[in-house]
Amino acid sequence: MGRLFGTDGVRGVANADLTAELALGLSVAAAHVLAEAGTFEGHRPTAVVGRDPRASGEFLEAAVVAGLASAGVDVLRVGVLPTPAVAYLTGSLGADIGVMLSASHNAMPDNGIKFFARGGHKLADELEDRIETVYEQHRTGEPWSRPTGAGVGRVTDYTEGFDRYVAHLIGVLPNRLDGLKVVLDEAHGAAARVSPEAFARAGAEVVTIGADPDGLNINDGCGSTHLELLRAAVVEHGADLGIAHDGDADRCLAVDAAGEEVDGDQILAVLALAMRDAGQLRQDTVVGTVMSNLGFKLAMERENIRLIQTAVGDRYVLESMKAEGFALGGEQSGHVIVLDHATTGDGTLTGLMLAARVAATGRSLAELAGVMQRLPQVLINVPDVDKTRVNTSAELATAVVEAERELGETGRVLLRQSGTEPLVRVMVEAADIEQARAVAGRLADVVKSALG
């Protein structure tokens, strides 16, 4: 697997890349590293452990729980809950560690391990690096220091986690959803019970699809990566809107009453105006990424809202928000972070807040999302090139300048190297889709000739 920790924990094919032995060892290492960092401050540590419904989550959960308990950590096992629920419970219960077993939107054979620190925040890079180093040291022979007798951790099933998290979601809503009909696509994932319960308690009439997880069907042709079923269901049931989550429900995409997609940028735009009107959008600023649609940027400028753009990845959005005290940020993919109420992207919370804006204004989702015009965006991946020279090639720089001149103020060019593959991503936005395709194609050809 190379470096174990990626941009969002450790992920791979369960029982091939991500084995029970690896899960157990990383959990023990995490306990030792956090103890060395002074996280436990001399008290008996506690961990919250949750998972999505993947079949492999059952044995991986057992391995993680065994590793933590063997290192002297008491474990609260919360079962199948969304990633943001585990983060929330880690903070609200005062736990020292949170662990989520999920591969998010990936196909069923994959799984992953994500650690949270006290407060429900993702671990800093240096802590992840230290955990990996300690794991490798002990994997190659250095024995662990192990408690015995009363020093071993105890394991408890914390069944109250479901209601506690749902109550939190309802408690932060600005208004009820009475009168709204909502279709929810749960991707046969971790929010299959939570999301319908929360929307129903908030007053919405709820229709669910993709809410029958069997351990094998997660993300299978449904959820935020496959909106076709949700589009059809919203139109069929005459719903006001539809909400789609991914496997661990840290994402939210939406569909309006006509079955048209409302992506993460549009959701951010709607929530930014709602929070600004309520006096909750600190410094009148929203955080996005360099992949945010140009239409989003233009809409925020028109509304006198500042847009800060980070590198691609919700962790970079969150870092910017925490550093500057911003309240709202997210990605086009549907990771939306409302920092006053969540420490990570929360798809159920995002969906509830979007529906609450529809209910409060009496306006359709299509009308609200119309605050921004989503400009056509073309993305071409150029493989087998020297991606490290993407920012130093004179030939490529000249081609980009020419493309930007052609596009003018209503277009944009972005070239970036992949973080995981030997390829360069060419992204072009323009007011006209044919122009975007033509410019992107020419730039892709230059990338091949200049970096090949």
C-alpha positions in Angstrom: 0.0 0.0 0.0 3.0 2.3 0.1 2.5 5.0 2.8 -0.4 3.7 4.9 -2.1 7.0 5.7 -3.6 8.9 2.7 -5.6 12.1 2.7 -8.4 10.4 4.6 -7.1 7.7 6.8 -5.9 4.2 5.7 -7.8 2.7 2.9 -7.6 -0.4 0.7 -9.2 -3.7 -0.3 -10.4 -5.4 2.9 -8.6 -8.6 3.9 -6.0 -8.0 1.2 -4.5 -4.5 1.7 -6.4 -3.8 4.9 -6.1 -6.9 7.1 -7.2 -7.6 10.6 -3.6 -7.7 11.7 -3.0 -4.2 10.2 -6.2 -2.8 11.9 -5.2 -4.3 15.2 -1.6 -3.0 15.0 -2.6 0.5 13.9 -5.1 0.7 16.8 -2.4 -0.3 19.3 0.0 2.2 17.8 -2.5 5.0 17.9 -3.1 4.4 21.6 0.6 4.4 22.3 1.3 7.5 20.2 -1.5 9.5 21.7 -0.4 8.4 25.2 3.1 9.6 24.5 1.7 12.9 23.2 0.1 13.5 26.6 -3.5 13.1 25.2 -4.6 10.9 28.1 -3.1 13.2 30.8 -2.8 10.4 33.3 -6.4 9.2 33.1 -7.8 5.9 31.8 -8.5 6.6 28.1 -11.7 6.0 26.2 -12.4 5.4 22.5 -15.6 5.6 20.4 -15.6 3.0 17.6 -18.1 3.0 14.7 -18.4 1.5 11.2 -20.4 1.5 8.0 -22.4 -1.6 7.1 -19.7 -3.3 4.9 -19.4 -7.0 5.6 -15.7 -6.5 6.2 -16.4 -3.9 8.8 -17.5 -6.7 11.2 -14.1 -8.3 11.4 -12.2 -5.0 11.2 -14.2 -3.6 14.0 -13.4 -6.6 16.1 -9.6 -6.1 15.4 -9.7 -2.4 16.2 -11.6 -3.0 19.4 -9.2 -5.8 20.4 -6.2 -3.6 19.7 -7.5 -0.6 21.7 -8.6 -2.7 24.7 -5.2 -4.6 24.7 -3.5 -1.2 25.0 -5.6 -0.3 28.0 -8.2 1.8 26.3 -11.9 1.5 27.3 -14.0 1.2 24.1 -17.6 2.4 23.5 -18.7 0.5 20.4 -21.5 2.5 18.7 -22.1 0.1 15.8 -23.2 1.3 12.3 -23.3 5.1 12.3 -22.1 7.8 9.9 -18.5 9.1 10.1 -19.7 12.5 11.4 -21.7 10.8 14.1 -18.5 9.1 15.4 -16.7 12.4 15.3 -19.6 14.1 17.1 -19.8 11.4 19.8 -16.1 11.4 20.3 -16.4 15.1 21.2 -19.6 15.1 23.1 -18.7 12.1 25.2 -15.3 13.4 26.1 -13.6 10.4 24.5 -9.8 10.5 23.8 -9.9 8.6 20.5 -12.5 8.1 17.7 -12.2 5.3 15.1 -14.4 5.0 12.0 -14.3 2.0 9.8 -15.4 3.0 6.3 -14.2 3.5 2.7 -16.7 6.2 2.1 -18.0 6.3 -1.5 -15.7 3.4 -2.6 -17.0 0.1 -3.8 -17.9 -2.6 -1.2 -14.7 -4.7 -1.3 -12.7 -1.7 0.0 -12.7 -0.5 3.6 -10.7 2.0 5.7 -9.7 3.2 9.1 -10.0 6.9 10.2 -8.8 8.1 13.5 -10.2 11.2 15.4 -8.5 13.0 18.3 -10.2 14.3 21.4 -12.9 16.7 20.4 -13.7 14.7 17.2 -11.1 16.3 15.0 -9.0 14.5 12.4 -5.5 13.7 13.5 -2.7 16.1 12.5 -0.3 14.8 9.8 2.5 14.5 12.2 0.5 12.2 14.5 -0.5 10.0 11.6 3.2 9.8 10.6 4.1 8.9 14.1 1.5 6.2 14.3 2.7 4.7 11.1 6.3 4.8 12.3 5.5 3.1 15.7 3.4 0.5 13.9 6.3 -0.4 11.7 8.7 -0.6 14.6 6.6 -3.1 16.4 5.5 -5.0 13.3 9.2 -5.8 12.7 9.8 -7.2 16.2 9.9 -4.6 18.9 7.5 -5.8 21.6 4.6 -3.7 22.8 4.2 -2.5 26.4 1.0 -4.3 27.5 -1.2 -3.8 30.6 -2.5 -6.8 32.4 -5.2 -7.6 35.0 -7.4 -4.6 35.7 -5.2 -2.5 33.3 -6.8 -3.9 30.1 -9.5 -1.9 28.4 -13.2 -2.8 28.8 -15.6 -2.9 25.9 -19.2 -1.6 26.1 -21.9 -1.4 23.4 -23.1 2.2 23.5 -26.5 1.9 22.0 -27.5 5.5 23.0 -25.3 6.9 20.3 -28.0 6.8 17.6 -30.5 8.9 19.6 -27.8 11.2 20.9 -26.6 12.0 17.4 -30.1 12.5 15.9 -31.1 14.8 18.8 -27.9 16.8 18.1 -29.0 17.2 14.4 -32.5 18.3 15.2 -31.2 20.6 17.9 -29.1 22.7 15.5 -31.8 23.2 12.8 -33.0 26.8 12.5 -36.6 25.8 11.7 -38.7 22.7 11.1 -39.4 21.0 7.8 -43.2 20.6 8.1 -44.9 20.6 4.7 -41.8 19.3 2.8 -41.7 16.0 1.0 -38.1 14.7 0.7 -36.7 11.6 -1.0 -33.5 10.3 0.7 -31.0 8.0 -1.0 -28.9 6.4 1.7 -26.5 4.5 -0.6 -27.3 1.4 1.5 -24.8 2.9 3.9 -24.1 4.2 7.4 -27.0 6.7 7.4 -29.7 4.3 6.4 -31.4 4.7 9.8 -30.1 8.0 11.0 -31.0 10.2 8.1 -34.7 9.1 7.7 -35.2 9.4 11.4 -33.8 12.9 11.6 -35.8 14.2 8.6 -39.0 12.6 10.0 -38.4 14.1 13.5 -37.9 17.5 11.9 -41.3 17.3 10.3 -40.7 16.2 6.7 -42.6 13.6 4.8 -39.9 11.1 4.0 -39.5 8.6 1.1 -36.4 6.5 1.3 -34.4 4.6 -1.3 -31.1 2.8 -0.9 -31.9 2.2 2.8 -31.6 -1.5 3.1 -27.9 -2.3 3.7 -27.0 -6.0 3.6 -23.2 -5.6 4.0 -22.7 -6.1 0.2 -24.7 -3.5 -1.6 -23.2 -0.2 -0.2 -22.8 2.4 -2.9 -24.0 -0.1 -5.5 -25.6 2.0 -8.2 -27.0 4.4 -5.7 -26.1 7.3 -3.4 -24.2 10.5 -4.2 -22.1 8.9 -6.9 -25.1 7.5 -8.8 -28.0 10.1 -8.8 -30.1 8.4 -11.4 -32.4 6.6 -9.0 -32.9 9.7 -6.9 -33.7 11.8 -9.9 -36.4 9.4 -10.9 -37.8 8.9 -7.4 -38.1 12.7 -6.7 -40.2 13.1 -9.9 -42.2 10.0 -9.3 -43.2 11.0 -5.8 -43.7 14.7 -6.6 -41.2 15.5 -3.9 -39.9 19.0 -3.1 -36.3 17.8 -3.2 -34.0 14.7 -2.9 -30.9 14.2 -0.8 -28.2 11.7 -1.6 -25.4 10.5 0.8 -22.4 8.3 0.2 -21.5 5.2 2.2 -20.4 6.9 5.4 -22.7 9.9 5.0 -20.1 12.7 5.1 -21.3 13.9 1.7 -24.5 15.4 0.5 -25.7 16.1 -3.0 -29.2 17.1 -3.9 -31.9 17.0 -6.6 -34.5 19.6 -7.1 -38.2 18.9 -7.8 -37.6 18.6 -11.5 -34.9 15.9 -11.0 -32.0 18.3 -11.7 -28.7 17.9 -9.8 -27.7 20.4 -7.2 -24.0 19.9 -6.5 -21.8 20.8 -3.6 -21.0 24.3 -4.9 -24.6 25.1 -5.3 -25.4 23.8 -1.8 -22.6 25.9 -0.4 -24.0 29.0 -2.1 -27.5 28.4 -0.7 -26.2 27.8 2.8 -23.8 30.8 2.6 -26.7 33.2 2.0 -28.8 31.5 4.7 -26.0 31.8 7.2 -25.2 35.4 6.2 -28.8 36.4 6.6 -28.9 34.8 10.0 -25.6 36.6 11.0 -23.8 33.2 11.3 -21.4 33.5 8.3 -18.3 34.8 10.2 -16.3 37.4 8.3 -18.8 37.0 5.4 -16.5 34.3 4.2 -16.9 30.8 2.7 -14.1 28.3 2.1 -13.9 26.2 -1.1 -11.2 24.5 -3.2 -9.4 25.3 -6.4 -12.0 23.0 -8.1 -14.9 25.1 -7.0 -16.9 26.1 -10.1 -16.2 29.6 -11.4 -19.9 30.3 -11.3 -19.8 29.8 -7.5 -17.0 32.3 -7.2 -18.8 34.9 -9.4 -22.0 34.4 -7.3 -20.2 34.9 -4.1 -18.6 38.1 -5.5 -22.0 39.4 -6.5 -23.3 38.7 -3.0 -20.3 40.4 -1.4 -19.2 37.1 0.2 -15.5 36.4 0.2 -14.3 33.0 -1.2 -11.1 31.4 0.1 -9.9 28.6 -2.1 -7.6 25.7 -0.8 -6.1 22.6 -2.3 -8.5 19.8 -3.2 -9.5 17.8 -0.1 -11.9 18.5 2.7 -9.0 18.3 5.2 -7.5 21.4 3.6 -10.8 23.2 3.7 -11.1 22.3 7.4 -7.6 23.5 8.2 -8.3 26.9 6.6 -11.6 27.2 8.5 -10.1 26.3 11.9 -7.1 28.6 11.3 -9.1 31.7 10.5 -12.3 30.9 12.4 -14.6 30.6 9.3 -18.0 29.0 9.8 -18.7 27.4 6.4 -16.7 25.5 3.8 -16.8 22.6 1.5 -16.2 20.9 -1.9 -18.1 20.4 -5.2 -18.3 16.7 -4.3 -20.7 17.4 -1.4 -18.4 17.6 1.6 -19.9 20.5 3.5 -18.5 21.6 6.9 -20.6 23.7 9.2 -17.9 24.2 11.9 -20.2 25.5 14.6 -22.1 22.1 14.6 -19.6 19.6 13.1 -15.9 18.9 13.0 -16.1 17.1 9.6 -18.3 17.0 6.6 -21.8 15.9 7.7 -24.1 14.8 4.9 -27.2 14.5 7.0 -26.7 17.9 8.7 -26.1 19.5 5.3 -29.3 18.0 3.9 -31.3 19.1 6.8 -30.0 22.6 6.6 -30.7 22.8 2.9 -34.2 21.5 3.4 -34.7 24.0 6.3 -33.8 26.9 3.9 -36.4 25.7 1.4 -39.0 25.5 4.2 -38.1 28.8 5.7 -38.2 30.8 2.5 -41.1 29.0 0.7 -38.9 29.0 -2.4 -38.1 25.9 -4.5 -34.6 24.4 -4.3 -34.2 25.2 -8.0 -34.9 28.9 -7.3 -32.5 29.0 -4.4 -29.7 27.1 -6.3 -30.2 29.6 -9.1 -28.2 32.1 -7.1 -25.2 30.7 -9.1 -24.9 29.7 -12.7 -22.9 26.5 -12.9 -20.5 27.1 -15.8 -19.6 24.1 -18.0 -16.5 22.3 -16.6 -14.4 19.8 -18.6 -11.8 17.6 -16.9 -9.2 15.6 -18.8 -6.7 13.3 -17.1 -3.4 13.0 -19.0 -1.5 9.9 -18.0 2.1 8.8 -18.3 3.7 12.2 -18.1 6.2 13.8 -15.8 3.7 15.5 -13.5 6.5 17.2 -11.4 7.1 19.6 -14.3 3.6 20.9 -14.7 4.5 24.2 -13.0 7.9 24.6 -14.6 7.4 23.9 -18.3 7.7 27.1 -20.4 5.8 25.5 -23.3 2.9 24.6 -21.0 2.9 28.0 -19.3 2.6 29.7 -22.7 -0.3 27.5 -23.7 -2.1 28.3 -20.5 -1.7 32.0 -21.0 -3.1 31.7 -24.5 -6.1 29.6 -23.3 -6.8 32.1 -20.5 -6.7 35.0 -23.0 -9.2 33.1 -25.2 -11.6 32.4 -22.3 -11.6 35.9 -20.8 -13.4 36.6 -17.6 -16.0 33.9 -18.0 -13.6 31.0 -18.2 -10.8 29.4 -16.2 -7.9 27.0 -16.6 -6.5 24.8 -13.9 -3.6 22.3 -14.3 -2.6 20.1 -11.3 -0.7 17.0 -10.7 -2.5 14.0 -9.3 -1.5 13.1 -5.7 -1.7 9.4 -6.3 -1.1 8.6 -10.0 1.4 9.6 -12.7 -0.9 12.0 -14.5 -1.8 15.7 -14.8 -5.4 16.9 -14.5 -6.5 19.5 -17.0 -9.6 21.4 -16.0 -11.2 24.1 -18.2 -14.4 26.2 -17.5 -16.1 28.3 -20.0 -19.6 29.9 -20.6 -19.9 27.5 -23.6 -19.4 23.7 -23.2 -18.0 23.4 -26.7 -15.4 26.1 -26.1 -14.4 24.4 -22.8 -14.0 21.0 -24.6 -11.9 22.5 -27.4 -9.6 24.4 -25.0 -9.2 21.4 -22.7 -8.4 19.2 -25.6 -5.7 21.5 -26.9 -4.1 21.9 -23.5 -4.1 18.1 -22.9 -2.2 17.7 -26.2 0.4 20.3 -25.0 0.7 18.5 -21.7 1.5 15.2 -23.6 4.1 16.8 -25.8 5.7 19.0 -23.1 5.8 16.5 -20.3 5.6 13.2 -22.0 
